[in-house]
Amino acid sequence: MYDPNNIFAKILRNEIPSRKIFENKYALSFWDIRPVSTKHALVIPKGEYVELYDFVSNATGMEQRGFWEVFRETAKMLGLTENFNTLTNSMKPPFFVQSVPHFHLHVIGGERLVSPAEW
């Protein structure tokens, strides 16, 4: 179930500020507030999707293209067209936990601030 009061929904409604990087009609990218590297951004769709499988199964083609356009432009703006990581969590404990119930893609590059074990 999608929670319309999650922090990313509030960011999309401008109820909570973010350090925006790039935006189009379908998605938004912004700097992560707890970065693991010097270049750590999040890309989120503007639609109500809980996780990756929900997004690829239910988002329209335009929403999906718009999301990947924001990813591409964000990576380019951050100088991360190669040598970067992407991460999305769709699992519950005991595996990686998705901390916000709104699909989001981490774009991670630059110098490491914390070890991968601390992610």
C-alpha positions in Angstrom: 0.0 0.0 0.0 1.2 3.5 -0.9 1.4 5.9 2.1 0.7 9.4 0.7 2.3 10.9 3.9 5.8 9.4 3.3 8.6 11.9 3.2 9.1 11.7 -0.6 5.4 12.4 -1.2 5.8 15.5 1.1 8.8 16.6 -0.9 6.8 16.3 -4.2 4.1 18.4 -2.6 6.7 21.0 -1.5 5.7 20.4 2.2 9.4 19.5 2.9 12.3 21.2 1.2 14.9 19.3 -0.9 18.1 20.2 -2.6 16.7 19.7 -6.1 19.0 18.6 -9.0 16.7 18.0 -11.9 13.0 17.7 -12.5 10.5 17.0 -15.3 6.8 16.3 -15.4 7.3 12.7 -14.3 10.2 12.6 -11.8 12.5 14.6 -9.5 16.1 14.2 -8.4 17.7 15.7 -5.3 20.6 15.2 -3.0 20.4 12.5 -0.4 20.3 13.9 3.2 22.5 11.0 4.4 25.0 10.6 1.6 27.4 7.6 1.5 29.6 9.4 -1.1 30.4 12.9 -2.3 27.9 12.5 -5.1 24.8 10.8 -3.8 21.4 11.7 -5.4 17.9 10.2 -5.3 15.6 9.9 -8.3 11.9 9.5 -7.5 8.8 9.2 -9.8 6.0 11.7 -9.2 3.5 8.9 -9.3 2.5 6.8 -6.3 4.7 3.7 -6.6 6.0 1.8 -3.6 9.0 0.0 -5.1 10.7 -0.9 -8.4 8.4 -3.8 -9.3 5.3 -1.7 -8.7 6.8 1.1 -10.9 7.8 -1.1 -13.9 4.5 -3.0 -13.6 2.1 -0.1 -13.3 3.7 3.2 -14.5 2.8 4.3 -18.0 5.4 4.3 -20.7 5.6 8.1 -20.5 6.1 7.9 -16.7 8.9 5.4 -17.1 10.6 7.3 -19.9 10.3 10.5 -17.9 11.9 8.8 -14.8 14.9 7.5 -16.8 15.3 10.9 -18.4 15.7 12.4 -15.0 18.2 9.7 -14.1 20.2 10.3 -17.2 20.3 14.1 -16.8 21.1 13.8 -13.1 24.0 11.4 -13.8 25.3 13.8 -16.5 25.0 16.9 -14.3 26.9 15.1 -11.5 29.6 13.8 -13.9 28.5 10.2 -13.3 28.2 8.9 -16.8 30.6 6.1 -15.9 32.0 4.7 -12.7 29.0 5.0 -10.5 26.5 2.7 -8.6 22.7 2.7 -8.6 20.7 1.1 -5.8 17.0 0.5 -5.1 15.6 -1.6 -2.2 12.5 -3.5 -2.6 12.9 -6.0 0.3 11.8 -6.3 3.9 14.0 -7.5 6.7 16.3 -9.5 7.0 17.6 -8.1 3.7 18.1 -4.5 2.7 15.2 -2.4 4.0 13.5 0.2 1.9 13.4 3.1 4.4 10.7 5.2 2.5 7.7 3.4 0.9 8.0 5.4 -2.4 10.1 4.0 -5.2 13.5 5.7 -5.3 16.8 5.1 -7.1 20.1 6.0 -5.4 22.7 7.3 -7.8 26.1 7.0 -6.0 29.5 8.1 -7.2 32.5 10.3 -6.3 34.5 9.7 -3.2 33.2 7.2 -0.6 32.1 8.8 2.7 31.2 5.5 4.5 32.0 1.9 3.8 29.5 -0.2 1.8 28.9 -2.3 5.0 27.5 0.9 6.6 24.9 1.4 3.9 
